[in-house]
Structures are given as C-alpha cells and as structure tokens.
Amino acid sequence: MGPDRILIAGGGIGGLAAALALAQKGIASLVMEKASRLGEIGAGIQLGPNAFHCFDHLGVGEAARGMAVYIDQLRLMDALADGEICHIDLGERFRARFGNPYAVVHRGDLHGVLLKGCQDHPLIELRTSAEVTGYDQDGASVSARLRGGETVSGSALIGADGLWSNVRAQVTADGPPRVSGHTTYRSVIPTEQMPEELRWNAATLWAGPKCHIVHYPLSGWKVFNLVVTYHNHAPEPVAGKPVETEEVLAGFTHVCERAQNIIRRGQNWHMWVLCDRDPVDRWVDGRVALLGDAAHPMLQYMSQGGCMAMEDAVCLADSLSRDDTVEAGLANYRNRRVLRTARTQLMSRAMGDHVYHPAGPHAALRNSIMGARTQDQWLDTLQWLYGGNGLG
C-alpha cells in the first residue's frame, strides 16, 4: 500500500466497517488494533433495519443475514405487574416499511463477518498489538504514533478506538466519559435452562423501577442472551468484572417472581458500569476524524451503538469518495452524521429514564401511552431511525 492509504485506529465493529466501506470505494486502509488478537467481547447485539442497509454497502450482506436470528417482536413487559405493556411486530409490515428485517446476533459472530470481509480484501491490511497513542499532521499526511515509539503514515487517520479513545483525547480534548450510574450485568445461558414459558422469539424487556431485564435467543437458538441493568448510582467505570448471581439479584428484589427467576438462571455474570458523553460536533481535526463510540458513545437503551458505527463507516467512505480533498471529505462526513448521532445519544438517555426505569405514576403514564399505540403508529415512530440509510 502506498502513502495514500487511510489509517484506522481500532479493530472493533466500527474500525472494520470503516475499512470495508473504504475498500468498496477503492480506498486502501491499515487497521491498527491495540489488542494482541482481533475479536469482540460481550454477547448479544440487536440489529435494526439500518444495520442491514449498512451490511449491503459493506459487501457482507449475505454473510450477515446468514448468521442472524430473526425475532418476531420487540416486547415490553411490566416487571412489577408481570404483564405485557406493548409489543412491536417485526413481520411483513415492518420489513415492507423499512426494507429490511430486525435481528439479533452474537457480537463475536458479527465481528467475525466483518473481519473475514477485511481479511479477504486486498486493499485492507490488519495489524494487532498496535495501539495508536496520538498523531501529528503536516497538511499533506498524518503520522500515527504507536505505543512503543513507531510512527505510521497515511493520508488520513480515523479514530475508531472506542469509548476511551486516544485519538479523541487529541481531537476533542474534552476529558473522560460521563459515568451514568447504571450498572449492566451480562450472561448467556443454554436455551434449555431458560424458563420454558419465556422462550419467546422476541427481544423482551422487563421494565421496573430503576431496573430492567432483557432477553432474546442467540446463535441459532442454542443460547439466550441475558442483560440486566440496575440504576445503582455506581460512581466509576467498570468493564467486564465477574460477579456472583446474588450480587445481580440484589437490585431486583422488588420485581415479580417470574422476572427474578430469569436472573437466577444466569451463569458467569460479568458487570459493566455504563458511560456515555454529551453530543459534540468537534469530530474532525484536519485529516483526522472520529467514528463510532470515539465520536458519539451512547447508552444501550436504543440498541444503536454498533448500528451507528456502521452507518458512520458507510457515510465516511461515501464522503471521501465524493470530495476533492481529504479535509473536505472528513468535514462533509461530520456534517452529515452529527445531528443523527446526537439525536440517538440523547434519546438513548431519555429511554432509560422514561421507558425502562420509571416508577409510580411515571410508570403508569408510560404504560398508558405505549399500550395505546397501534402497530402503524409504532412504525411511524420508528421511521426516523429505520427509514433511511443513515447517509444524511
């Protein structure tokens, strides 16, 4: 590869998607991942129709559709009263409206599809044990500084290095992420250990005061993904810490027995304290731009973190292929993406406060409003998110 290649810091979903999107436009890239191997931790990820639009742009549509589990509903349950509040049907009308399905996948499987696409493409080079710590630029190129002292040059640098992005620290210089005070616990259990009456082909959310539970089938129905969140005012970030089931249950003693029983089935729980940031529009510094969580980290309450990173990637490549200069292309990318991602960041916070975790009259109001909506009204509500391709 020549010096016109684009450097990408981070080999997660966003970084690999950026490399694939650029390759589709004939642009070479070098992906640099700080870990010693390319992979993804975590379990399930939900994919709205906008994710499938992206897969097609990235050239991996067939592979992505082949590994997904297609669910019938998004289902909202009352974790106190043990009854359904509402559901959104994801069948023919939903697919016809938005042009693509809704699905759930194992995060590792999704990363694997993107990784194979990158490994198979001659314009993409992948490097591990290569952490980008900062950069220098001279108006004609960018030099990425790697931990250990090496520098690597390219025509641009994309910071797809996640929530704790080193590239963002230099581009935006806005300090650490915001700690939400919400703690999430994740588990995966064999399907036969999920209570039989709850083996629904749905992404199910049990909403309770300051807590919620999510479950859905994964990996060809071999396992169920469990994600439970408790608003316990946790003061500092935690990522992937192992915890006992009893600690998880402590935040759910007030919910119905059926919801508690789901947690009891969990195994090998790990916890994360959730963080995000306020929206900003300083994503670009000359020939350097941010992407995905490095640009707009969001809480998981709209299931859009991975989807937004892939949309960024498609839009980035489109902008760079259209504009005469790298600087103009990166500025155009930022302008096309900042309002959509800001809306998703802020709505994700609002969903946690007003849909997932309210109590008392606030929860009763939620039940009344959401329970009264028709399926057509739900489709209208989701149009802004799922109706376009995210290119702006």
N, C-alpha and C positions, 0 to 999 in steps of 0.2 A: 504494500500500500504506500502511496505517496504522501506528501505533506498535506494534501487536500482532504485527508480523512478527518472525520469528526470524532473527538474523544468523548467517551461516555463514562462518567464516574458512577459505579453501581451496577451490579448484575442481577438485580431483582426483577420483578414483573415490569416495572417502568423502564429500566435500562435496556432489558432485552427487547421490549416492544419498540423502543426508540431505534435500536439497531435494525430491527426487521423493517420498520417503516421507512427508514432512510435507504435501506437496501432495495426496497421496492421502487424507489426513485433513482436508483443507480448511484447512490452515495455511499462511499466506504466508511466504516467506523471501527474503532477499537474500544471494546468494553473492558473496563478495569474494575474488578471486584476485590474488596479487601479480604474476604474470607479465603480459606485455602481450597474451597471447592464451591461450585455453583449449585445452589439448592435453595429451598424455601422451608422455613419452619412455620408452625401453625397447622390448622386443619382446613375447615371448610371456607369457601368463599362463594358469595352469591353473585350471579351474573345476570344483569338486566339485558334487555334487547340492545342497548347501546354497546355493551361489550361484544356482542356478536357482529354488529356493524364493524367494530374495530378488527376483529379476527379476520374478516374478509379483506380489509385493507392491508393487513399484515401478511396475507398469504397463507394463513394457517386455519382458515375457516372450517375445512373438512375435519382436520385433526381435533380441533377444539370441540366441534359438535359430537365427535365420536366418544369423548371421554366425559361428557356432561351427564348429570341426572336431571331429567325434565320433570319438574314438580307440577301439580295440578292447581295449587292455591298458595297464596300468602294468607295466613290465618292468624288473627289476633284474638287471644283468649284473655279473660279476666282471671288473674292469678288468685284473687281473693274469693270471688263468687264461683269459680270453676265453671265458666260458661263462655261460649263464643260471643265476642263483641261484633266482629265483622270478618269478612274474607274478600279477597280479590281473586276471581277466577282467571287462570292463566292459559286457558284453552284457545279455541279457534278465533274468538272475537279479539282477544288480547293480541294474538300473533298477527291477525289481519291488520289490526290498528297500527302496530309498531313494526311490522315487517320481520320480526324475529321472536324467538321464544325467551322464556325466563328459565334459568337453570341454576343448579348448584354443582360445585366441583371441589375436589380436594386441591388445596393451594399448591401442593407439590406436583400434582398432575398438570395443572395449568402452567406452572413454571417449566415443567418438562416439555410441554408442547412448544413453548416459546424458545427454550434452549435448543431443542432439536432443530427448529427452524433456523436459528442462528448458526449452529454447528454445520448445517448443510449449505450455508450460503457463502460463496467465495468472497463477498465484499465485507464480511464480518470477521473480525479477529477477537478472541476472548482471552483475557489474562486474569488469573487468580493471584492471591497474595499481593495485590497491588492497590493499596489504599491511597486515594488522592487526598492530600492534606491542604492544598492550596493551588494557586495558579498565578502566572504572570502573562501579560499580553502586550504586544507592541503595535497594534493596529493592523498587522498583516497575518498574525498567527497567535496561537495560545500555547503556552507551555504549562502542563500539569505537573505539579510537584508530588512525588510519591514518597510515602514513609520509607526511610532508608536512604533518601538523597537523590534518587534518579529523577530525571525530568523526561517527559514525553511530549512531543509537539503535534499539533493538528491545526486545522483551520477554525475550529470552534470547540468548546467544552460544554457538555450537558451534564449538569449536576442532578443525577437520579439516585443520589446516595441517602435518601430516606429522611426520617424524622430528625435525626441528629447530623444532618448534612454538613460536612466540612466546606463544601462549595457555597452553600447558603451563608455560612458564617462570614464569608468574604464578600459575597454579592450583596447581602441584605443587612448583615451586622445587627440583627435585632435580638440577640440573646437566646436563651434556651426556650424550648416549647412551653406551652401553658399546661399545667397539670390539672386535669378535670376533676379529680377527686372520685372518679368512678373506677372501680376495680372489676376487671373481667377475668373469669376462670374458664378454662377450656379443657374439654375432654372428648375422646372418641370412644364409643363402646360398640361391641358387636351387636348386630341387629337383634339377635335372639335374646339379648339382655335388656333391650328396650321394652317397657311395658307394652303388651300386645295391643291393648286398646288405644295406644298412642302412636302406633307405627303408621302415621299418616304420610301420604305422598304430598307433603306440604312443607313450606318454610313456616314453622309455627312459632309464634311469640306469645309468651305468657307475661302480661304486664301487671306489675304490682307496685305498691308504694316504695319508692327508692330502689326498686329492683326489677329485673326481668330475666326470663329464661327463653332461649332459642334452641330449637332442634330441627334437624332435617336429615334425610338419608344421603349417604355418600357412596362413592366407589361401587357402583352397580348394586346398591342396597346391601353391601356387605357390613357396613357400619352406620351408626348415627353420629352426627356431629352435635355436641352439646356446648353451648356458650351461655354462661350465666353472668350477669353483671349486677353489682351492688354499689349504690352510691353511698360510700362509707367515708367520704372526705379524706381519702388517702393523700398524704402530704407530698409524696415524692415519687418519681418514676420507678417502676419495677418492670422487668421484662423476662417472662418465662420461668419464674421461680416455682419449683414444685411445692404443692400444698396438700394437706390431708382433706378428705371429704368432709370431716367435721368442721373444719375452718370455713369451707364453702357453705355448708348448711347454716352456719351461724347468721348469715344475712338474710335467711329465707324462712325463719321460724314462724313468720306471720302469714305465709301464703298457704293455699289449700293443700291438702294431703297429696293429691294427685301430682301437683307441681313439685312438692318436696321429694316425692318418690322418684321423680326423674333424676334429681341430683344424686340421690342415694345410689343409683345405678352407675354413676360416673366412676372412672378409674384414671389413675395417673394424672390428676388435675395439675395444671400449671396456671399461674396468675400473671396478669399484666395490669399496671395502673395506666389508664388511658390518658393520652396527651393530644392536644391539637394546637393550632395557632389562629390568631385573628387573620383575616384575609389582608394581603398586601398586594401592591402592584409592582413592587421592585423585584422582578424575577430575572432581569437582564442587566448585565454589565458588559457592554461592548460585544465581544464574541463569546460570552459566557451566558448560559441560561439555565434556569431550574426547571425540573419536571417532577410530577407526581408528588409524593409526600415531602420532598425537599421544597417544593413550591407552595403547596396548599394542604398540609396534613389536616385530616378531619376525623371526627369520631365515627364509629362504625354504624351509627344508627340509621343511615340510609343505604348501607351496603354498597358504597360507591367508591371507596378508596382505590381499589385496583382498576375499576372501570374508568375512573377519571385519569389515572396514569396512562392507560392505553389510549384514551382519547387525546391526551396531550401528545403522545408519540405520533399519532396519525397527523395531527394538526401541525406539529413541528416539521415533519418531513414535507408536508404539503407546502408550508410557508417557505422553507428553504429552497424548494424546487422552483418556486414562483418568482422569488425576488432576486434582484441583480446582485446584491451584496449579502454577506453573512449577517452583518449587523441589521440590515433592513428585514431580513427573513426572521431573525430572532425577535425583533421588536413586533413584527406582524403576528407571530405566534403568540406572544404575550397578550397583545391586544385582543386577539380572537378568543382567548381562553379565560381571561381573568374574571369576567363577570359570571360566567357559568360555574366556575370552580368556587368563587366566593359565595354564590347562592347555595351551592351544595354544602360547603363548610358550615354556613350559618344555619341552614335547615337541618343539618345533622345534629347540631346542638339543640335546636328547638324540638326536634323529635324526641330526644332524650328527656327533656323537661316536660313536654306537653302530651306525649303519646305513651312513652314507655314507663315513666316513673311517677305520675301524679297520684294523689290520694284524695279521699273525701269528695267534696263537691266538684273539685277539678277533675277527678277520675270519672265521676258520674256524667259530667258535661262531655268529656271525651267519648264515653260510651254512647251517649245520646246522639252526638253529631256524627260519629263514624258509623254507628249502627244504622243510621237513616239513609246512608248513601246508596244509590243504585250502582250496578256494575258499570253502566255508561258514565256515571259521574266519576267513578274511580278512574276510568280510562282518561277522561278529560283532565282530572287532577294530575295524572302522570305524564301528560302529553309533553310538557316542557322538558322532562328528564329523558324519556324514552323515544320521543317522536322524531328527533333529528339524529345526525351523525356526529355531533359534537365539534364539527369543524368551525362553526361560527361564521 
